[in-house]
Amino acid sequence: MAIFLSKRLLRFTILVAVSLFVIITLNSHESSSSYVSNFIPSFQFSNSDWSSSEGLSPEEQRLNAAEGKSDLSLDEQAKALQDSADPVTDLATTDVMEFIRPSFENKGKRPKACYVTLVRNSELNSMLNSIRKVEQRFNKQFKYDWIFLNDEPFTDEFKNAVQAEISSTVKFGLIPTEHWSLPEWIDESRATEARFKMAHIIYGGSESYRHMCRFQSGFFWRHPLLDDYDWYWRVEPDINLYCDIKYDVFQWMQDNEKVYGFTISIHEYLDTIPTLWETSMKFFNEHSEYVADNNLMKFISEDNGATYNLCHFWSNFEIANLNLWRSPAYRAYFDALDHAGGFFYERWGDAPVHSIAASILLPKDRIHYFPNIGYHHPPYDNCPLDNLVYSENNCDCKQDNDFTFRGYSCGRQYYAAQGIEKPPYWEKYSH
């Protein structure tokens, strides 16, 4: 018995000695106090599992270092952990605009911008239609890079065909499997049952559509091909641009310090997102430090957040700053949604996810509606109603088809939330 106790005492003594040695060593380093205080609350696992830091942006490398996924030295990891401190106490990371602001320092210079397209090989002809319109109406003059992403390798036929139509640099990327598959916390049987029950709703029975919505919500901006850019324009197959765009929209967004731009707003199908608002409000109530002053809550809720009015920006057209989605605030929001499971147990779309986030995380004057961009995504149009804009930009849409002020649109809600007057002729185009 005495021998047993002696062994236990010896192990305890060794453990105490080692602990004291570590503490003394850390205290000798100038950042040790931050390291000790920040290590435990900052050590969290991401919903994606990158095996190394190769090919990642500096921001992703920093976050991965904080998650223990880097080969950095102890001192480098300590600094990374300090930099990624708990967002509640690190005010520099809670202000989304402070995170975005460095991209405005390029004001007056050519923006670091690109088009981003998620497309399958089978959609080649539809994609070529879109490319030709973008080239004709805008890109032949401004020549921005174009990035194509796919969950399968692009064929040579696809790559050769699109490169022949585009006057600027073209890049092709493959989506990592972990960004287009069920995460480990999702119950596959429950997800299958949900698709069966929602088969009567548009895309309700589709698993691939859910992967697309999750990818567009939380992963497209993480792809290494986008690391060199601050701005993107989302372009989808079979869209149309009805008017010439004679000014650089990226330059305008950058120089006017706008963050998110759209053309069409619309109501969502409630049956696809029954718990999205509840889940979102739970997150923002618990993390009020992320909520922007003077935000656009009135666009998405008419009772100060008690309920969701289903309004969202139609995200098939977005001209926006990538750093909005890269920000710690949006990352945390998406992570909460992702772990709630609604992308697979319901059919949460990236449009309401982006819209709720932008409306709450940004001051409302950072969001911009483009009334002068003639745009079509089946079945709706954004057609300039100002006759001078229409004629000067060689528009060929039918103004009577403009969707902005129709009943199912959210144009009226947007104008009211922004506190701007509707054009004097709006009622003519509201029926």
C-alpha positions as CSV (number, residue, x, y, z in Angstrom):
1,M,0.0,0.0,0.0
2,A,2.9,2.3,0.9
3,I,4.6,1.6,-2.4
4,F,1.3,2.3,-4.3
5,L,0.9,5.7,-2.5
6,S,4.6,6.5,-3.2
7,K,4.1,5.9,-6.9
8,R,1.0,8.1,-7.0
9,L,2.9,10.8,-5.1
10,L,5.8,10.5,-7.5
11,R,3.4,10.9,-10.6
12,F,1.7,13.9,-8.9
13,T,5.1,15.5,-8.2
14,I,6.2,15.1,-11.8
15,L,3.0,16.5,-13.1
16,V,3.3,19.6,-10.9
17,A,6.9,20.1,-11.9
18,V,6.1,19.9,-15.6
19,S,3.1,22.3,-15.2
20,L,5.3,24.8,-13.3
21,F,8.0,24.6,-16.0
22,V,5.4,25.3,-18.8
23,I,4.0,28.3,-16.9
24,I,7.5,29.7,-16.2
25,T,8.4,29.3,-19.9
26,L,5.3,31.0,-21.1
27,N,5.7,33.8,-18.6
28,S,9.1,34.5,-20.1
29,H,7.4,35.3,-23.4
30,E,6.0,38.8,-23.9
31,S,2.7,37.4,-25.3
32,S,2.3,34.7,-22.7
33,S,-0.6,36.2,-20.8
34,S,-2.6,36.6,-23.9
35,Y,-1.8,33.1,-25.0
36,V,-2.9,31.6,-21.7
37,S,-6.1,33.6,-21.5
38,N,-7.1,33.2,-25.1
39,F,-6.2,29.6,-25.7
40,I,-9.3,27.8,-24.3
41,P,-12.1,30.1,-25.6
42,S,-10.5,30.3,-29.1
43,F,-9.9,26.7,-29.7
44,Q,-12.9,25.8,-31.9
45,F,-13.3,23.4,-34.8
46,S,-14.3,24.7,-38.2
47,N,-17.0,23.0,-40.4
48,S,-14.3,22.4,-43.1
49,D,-11.2,20.4,-42.5
50,W,-8.2,21.8,-44.4
51,S,-5.3,19.5,-44.0
52,S,-2.6,22.2,-44.5
53,S,-2.3,25.9,-45.0
54,E,-1.0,25.6,-48.5
55,G,-3.1,27.5,-51.0
56,L,-5.2,29.3,-48.3
57,S,-5.6,33.0,-47.9
58,P,-3.7,34.7,-45.0
59,E,-7.1,35.1,-43.2
60,E,-7.8,31.3,-43.5
61,Q,-4.2,30.5,-42.4
62,R,-4.7,32.6,-39.4
63,L,-8.0,31.0,-38.5
64,N,-6.6,27.5,-39.1
65,A,-3.7,28.3,-36.9
66,A,-6.1,29.2,-34.1
67,E,-7.9,25.9,-34.7
68,G,-4.7,23.9,-34.2
69,K,-4.4,22.9,-37.9
70,S,-1.1,24.5,-38.7
71,D,2.5,23.5,-38.5
72,L,3.5,26.9,-37.1
73,S,5.9,27.1,-34.2
74,L,4.5,27.6,-30.6
75,D,5.2,31.3,-30.7
76,E,3.5,31.7,-34.1
77,Q,0.5,29.7,-32.9
78,A,0.3,31.8,-29.7
79,K,0.2,35.0,-31.8
80,A,-2.5,33.5,-34.1
81,L,-4.5,32.4,-31.2
82,Q,-4.2,35.9,-29.7
83,D,-5.3,37.4,-33.0
84,S,-8.4,35.2,-33.2
85,A,-9.6,35.9,-29.7
86,D,-13.2,35.5,-28.7
87,P,-15.2,37.9,-30.9
88,V,-17.2,39.0,-27.9
89,T,-14.1,40.6,-26.4
90,D,-12.2,41.5,-29.6
91,L,-14.0,44.6,-30.8
92,A,-11.8,44.8,-33.9
93,T,-13.4,41.6,-35.2
94,T,-17.0,42.4,-34.3
95,D,-17.3,45.4,-36.5
96,V,-17.9,44.1,-40.0
97,M,-17.2,47.4,-41.6
98,E,-13.8,47.6,-39.9
99,F,-13.0,44.2,-41.4
100,I,-14.2,45.4,-44.9
101,R,-12.7,48.9,-44.8
102,P,-9.1,48.0,-46.0
103,S,-10.6,47.1,-49.4
104,F,-11.9,50.7,-49.7
105,E,-8.3,52.0,-49.4
106,N,-7.9,51.1,-53.1
107,K,-10.3,53.9,-53.9
108,G,-9.5,55.5,-57.3
109,K,-7.6,52.4,-58.5
110,R,-8.8,49.4,-60.4
111,P,-10.7,47.1,-58.0
112,K,-9.5,43.6,-57.3
113,A,-12.7,42.1,-58.8
114,C,-13.9,39.1,-60.7
115,Y,-17.0,37.3,-61.9
116,V,-17.9,34.1,-60.1
117,T,-20.0,31.3,-61.7
118,L,-21.1,28.0,-60.2
119,V,-21.9,25.8,-63.2
120,R,-22.0,22.2,-64.5
121,N,-20.6,21.0,-67.7
122,S,-24.1,20.1,-68.9
123,E,-25.0,23.8,-68.7
124,L,-22.5,24.9,-71.3
125,N,-25.0,26.4,-73.9
126,S,-26.9,28.2,-71.2
127,M,-23.6,29.6,-69.8
128,L,-22.5,30.7,-73.2
129,N,-25.7,32.8,-73.5
130,S,-24.9,34.5,-70.3
131,I,-21.2,35.1,-71.2
132,R,-22.1,36.7,-74.5
133,K,-24.5,39.1,-72.8
134,V,-22.0,40.1,-70.1
135,E,-19.3,40.6,-72.7
136,Q,-21.5,42.6,-75.0
137,R,-22.9,44.9,-72.3
138,F,-20.0,45.3,-69.9
139,N,-16.9,43.1,-70.0
140,K,-15.6,43.9,-73.5
141,Q,-14.8,47.3,-72.1
142,F,-13.7,46.5,-68.5
143,K,-12.2,43.0,-68.9
144,Y,-12.4,41.5,-65.4
145,D,-11.3,38.0,-64.5
146,W,-13.9,35.2,-64.6
147,I,-13.8,32.3,-62.2
148,F,-15.8,29.1,-62.9
149,L,-16.4,26.6,-60.1
150,N,-17.8,23.1,-60.4
151,D,-18.2,20.1,-58.0
152,E,-16.9,17.9,-60.9
153,P,-13.8,18.6,-63.2
154,F,-14.6,20.8,-66.1
155,T,-14.3,19.1,-69.5
156,D,-12.0,20.4,-72.2
157,E,-15.1,21.1,-74.3
158,F,-16.5,23.4,-71.6
159,K,-13.2,25.2,-70.9
160,N,-12.3,25.8,-74.6
161,A,-15.8,27.0,-75.4
162,V,-16.0,29.6,-72.6
163,Q,-12.4,30.8,-73.1
164,A,-13.2,31.5,-76.7
165,E,-16.1,33.8,-75.7
166,I,-14.4,35.7,-72.9
167,S,-12.1,38.7,-73.5
168,S,-10.4,38.5,-70.1
169,T,-8.5,36.0,-67.9
170,V,-10.5,32.8,-67.2
171,K,-9.9,30.4,-64.2
172,F,-11.4,27.1,-63.5
173,G,-11.8,25.6,-60.0
174,L,-12.9,22.3,-58.4
175,I,-15.0,22.5,-55.3
176,P,-13.6,20.5,-52.4
177,T,-15.6,17.4,-51.5
178,E,-16.2,18.6,-47.9
179,H,-17.9,21.7,-49.3
180,W,-20.3,19.7,-51.4
181,S,-21.3,16.8,-49.1
182,L,-23.2,16.1,-45.9
183,P,-21.3,17.3,-42.9
184,E,-20.7,14.7,-40.2
185,W,-23.2,16.2,-37.8
186,I,-26.1,15.8,-40.3
187,D,-28.4,12.7,-39.8
188,E,-28.6,11.3,-43.3
189,S,-31.9,9.5,-42.6
190,R,-33.5,12.6,-41.3
191,A,-32.2,14.6,-44.3
192,T,-33.6,11.9,-46.7
193,E,-37.0,12.0,-45.0
194,A,-37.1,15.8,-45.2
195,R,-36.5,15.7,-49.0
196,F,-39.3,13.2,-49.4
197,K,-41.7,15.3,-47.4
198,M,-40.8,18.5,-49.4
199,A,-40.9,16.9,-52.8
200,H,-43.9,18.9,-53.8
201,I,-42.0,22.2,-53.3
202,I,-39.7,23.6,-56.0
203,Y,-36.3,21.8,-55.5
204,G,-37.7,20.4,-52.2
205,G,-36.7,16.9,-53.2
206,S,-33.2,17.7,-54.4
207,E,-30.1,17.0,-52.4
208,S,-27.8,18.7,-55.0
209,Y,-29.8,21.9,-54.7
210,R,-29.2,21.9,-51.0
211,H,-25.5,21.4,-51.5
212,M,-25.5,24.4,-53.8
213,C,-27.3,26.6,-51.3
214,R,-24.9,25.6,-48.5
215,F,-21.9,26.2,-50.8
216,Q,-23.1,29.6,-51.9
217,S,-23.9,30.5,-48.3
218,G,-20.7,29.4,-46.7
219,F,-18.0,28.3,-49.0
220,F,-17.7,29.9,-52.5
221,W,-15.7,32.8,-51.0
222,R,-13.3,30.4,-49.3
223,H,-12.1,28.9,-52.6
224,P,-8.4,29.7,-53.1
225,L,-9.1,31.1,-56.6
226,L,-10.9,34.0,-55.0
227,D,-8.2,34.8,-52.5
228,D,-6.7,37.6,-54.6
229,Y,-10.0,39.5,-55.0
230,D,-12.1,41.9,-52.9
231,W,-15.2,42.1,-55.1
232,Y,-17.3,39.6,-57.1
233,W,-20.2,39.7,-59.5
234,R,-22.2,36.5,-59.5
235,V,-23.3,35.3,-62.9
236,E,-25.5,32.3,-63.6
237,P,-26.5,30.4,-66.7
238,D,-29.3,31.7,-68.9
239,I,-29.3,35.3,-67.5
240,N,-29.7,38.4,-69.7
241,L,-28.4,41.9,-69.5
242,Y,-30.8,44.2,-71.2
243,C,-28.8,47.4,-71.2
244,D,-25.3,48.6,-71.8
245,I,-23.4,49.2,-68.5
246,K,-21.1,52.1,-69.4
247,Y,-19.5,52.6,-66.1
248,D,-17.3,50.3,-64.0
249,V,-19.7,48.9,-61.4
250,F,-16.9,47.5,-59.3
251,Q,-15.2,50.8,-59.3
252,W,-18.4,52.5,-58.3
253,M,-19.0,50.1,-55.4
254,Q,-15.5,50.5,-54.2
255,D,-15.2,54.3,-54.5
256,N,-18.6,54.8,-52.9
257,E,-17.9,52.3,-50.1
258,K,-20.9,50.1,-50.9
259,V,-20.7,46.5,-49.8
260,Y,-23.7,44.6,-51.3
261,G,-25.5,45.4,-54.6
262,F,-28.6,43.7,-56.1
263,T,-31.2,44.1,-58.8
264,I,-34.2,42.0,-57.9
265,S,-35.8,41.4,-54.5
266,I,-38.5,38.9,-53.8
267,H,-40.4,36.9,-51.1
268,E,-39.2,33.4,-50.1
269,Y,-41.3,30.3,-49.8
270,L,-42.1,29.9,-46.1
271,D,-42.2,26.1,-46.4
272,T,-38.5,26.0,-47.3
273,I,-37.3,28.0,-44.3
274,P,-39.7,27.4,-41.3
275,T,-37.0,27.8,-38.7
276,L,-34.4,30.0,-40.4
277,W,-35.6,33.2,-38.8
278,E,-35.8,31.7,-35.3
279,T,-32.3,30.3,-35.7
280,S,-31.0,33.6,-37.0
281,M,-32.5,35.7,-34.3
282,K,-31.2,33.3,-31.6
283,F,-27.7,33.8,-33.0
284,F,-28.0,37.6,-33.2
285,N,-29.6,37.9,-29.8
286,E,-26.7,36.0,-28.3
287,H,-24.2,38.0,-30.4
288,S,-25.6,41.5,-30.4
289,E,-22.0,42.8,-30.8
290,Y,-22.3,41.9,-34.5
291,V,-25.5,43.9,-35.1
292,A,-24.8,47.1,-37.1
293,D,-26.2,50.4,-36.0
294,N,-28.8,51.9,-38.5
295,N,-29.1,48.5,-40.3
296,L,-31.7,47.4,-42.7
297,M,-33.8,45.2,-40.3
298,K,-37.0,47.0,-41.6
299,F,-36.5,45.4,-45.0
300,I,-36.7,41.9,-43.6
301,S,-39.0,42.4,-40.6
302,E,-41.9,44.7,-40.1
303,D,-42.2,44.2,-36.4
304,N,-38.6,44.9,-35.3
305,G,-37.4,41.3,-35.7
306,A,-40.3,39.4,-34.1
307,T,-41.1,37.8,-37.4
308,Y,-39.6,37.5,-40.9
309,N,-41.5,39.0,-43.7
310,L,-39.7,36.7,-46.2
311,C,-38.1,39.5,-48.2
312,H,-34.7,38.8,-49.6
313,F,-32.3,40.0,-52.4
314,W,-32.4,37.5,-55.3
315,S,-28.8,36.3,-55.0
316,N,-28.5,35.0,-58.6
317,F,-27.3,38.6,-59.2
318,E,-24.9,39.9,-56.6
319,I,-22.2,42.6,-56.9
320,A,-20.6,42.6,-53.5
321,N,-17.5,42.7,-51.3
322,L,-16.1,39.3,-50.5
323,N,-14.9,40.5,-47.2
324,L,-18.4,40.7,-45.9
325,W,-18.6,36.9,-46.0
326,R,-15.0,36.5,-44.9
327,S,-15.6,38.5,-41.7
328,P,-15.6,36.8,-38.3
329,A,-19.2,37.9,-37.8
330,Y,-20.5,36.2,-40.9
331,R,-18.4,33.1,-40.4
332,A,-19.8,32.7,-36.9
333,Y,-23.4,33.3,-38.3
334,F,-23.0,30.7,-41.0
335,D,-21.4,28.2,-38.7
336,A,-24.4,28.5,-36.4
337,L,-26.8,28.0,-39.3
338,D,-24.7,25.1,-40.7
339,H,-24.7,23.2,-37.4
340,A,-28.5,23.8,-36.9
341,G,-29.0,21.6,-40.0
342,G,-31.6,23.6,-41.9
343,F,-29.8,23.4,-45.2
344,F,-30.6,19.7,-45.2
345,Y,-33.5,19.2,-42.8
346,E,-35.4,22.1,-44.5
347,R,-34.3,23.8,-47.7
348,W,-32.6,27.0,-46.6
349,G,-31.5,29.0,-49.6
350,D,-28.4,31.2,-49.9
351,A,-30.6,34.2,-50.9
352,P,-32.4,34.6,-47.5
353,V,-29.2,33.7,-45.7
354,H,-27.2,36.4,-47.5
355,S,-30.0,38.9,-47.2
356,I,-30.6,38.4,-43.4
357,A,-26.9,38.7,-42.8
358,A,-26.4,41.8,-45.0
359,S,-29.4,43.5,-43.6
360,I,-28.3,43.0,-40.0
361,L,-24.5,43.1,-40.2
362,L,-24.3,46.2,-42.4
363,P,-25.4,49.8,-42.0
364,K,-28.2,50.3,-44.5
365,D,-26.3,52.9,-46.6
366,R,-23.8,50.1,-47.6
367,I,-26.5,48.2,-49.5
368,H,-27.3,49.4,-53.0
369,Y,-30.1,48.7,-55.5
370,F,-29.2,49.0,-59.2
371,P,-32.3,50.4,-60.9
372,N,-30.2,51.2,-64.0
373,I,-29.0,47.6,-64.7
374,G,-31.4,45.8,-67.0
375,Y,-31.3,42.2,-65.8
376,H,-33.3,39.0,-66.4
377,H,-33.2,35.7,-64.5
378,P,-36.2,33.5,-65.4
379,P,-38.9,34.5,-64.8
380,Y,-38.3,38.1,-63.6
381,D,-36.9,41.3,-65.0
382,N,-35.3,44.4,-63.6
383,C,-35.9,46.9,-66.4
384,P,-35.0,50.6,-66.0
385,L,-38.1,52.7,-65.6
386,D,-36.4,56.0,-66.2
387,N,-36.9,56.7,-69.9
388,L,-33.6,58.7,-70.2
389,V,-31.6,55.8,-68.6
390,Y,-33.5,53.4,-70.8
391,S,-32.6,55.2,-74.1
392,E,-29.0,56.2,-73.2
393,N,-28.0,52.7,-72.4
394,N,-29.7,51.0,-75.4
395,C,-32.0,48.9,-73.3
396,D,-34.2,46.3,-75.0
397,C,-36.4,45.0,-72.1
398,K,-40.1,45.8,-71.7
399,Q,-40.7,48.3,-68.9
400,D,-44.1,46.8,-68.3
401,N,-42.4,43.6,-67.2
402,D,-40.3,45.2,-64.5
403,F,-40.7,43.3,-61.3
404,T,-39.6,46.0,-58.8
405,F,-42.9,47.2,-57.5
406,R,-45.1,44.1,-58.2
407,G,-46.9,42.5,-55.3
408,Y,-44.6,39.5,-54.9
409,S,-41.5,41.7,-55.1
410,C,-40.0,43.4,-52.1
411,G,-39.1,46.6,-53.9
412,R,-41.6,48.6,-51.9
413,Q,-40.3,47.3,-48.7
414,Y,-36.7,48.1,-49.7
415,Y,-37.6,51.7,-50.6
416,A,-39.4,52.2,-47.3
417,A,-36.7,50.6,-45.2
418,Q,-34.1,52.8,-46.9
419,G,-36.2,55.9,-46.5
420,I,-36.0,56.8,-50.1
421,E,-38.9,57.9,-52.4
422,K,-40.2,55.6,-55.0
423,P,-40.1,57.1,-58.5
424,P,-43.3,59.1,-59.4
425,Y,-44.3,56.6,-62.0
426,W,-44.0,53.5,-59.9
427,E,-47.7,52.6,-59.5
428,K,-47.9,52.3,-63.3
429,Y,-45.6,49.3,-63.1
430,S,-47.0,47.7,-59.9
431,H,-49.7,45.5,-61.4
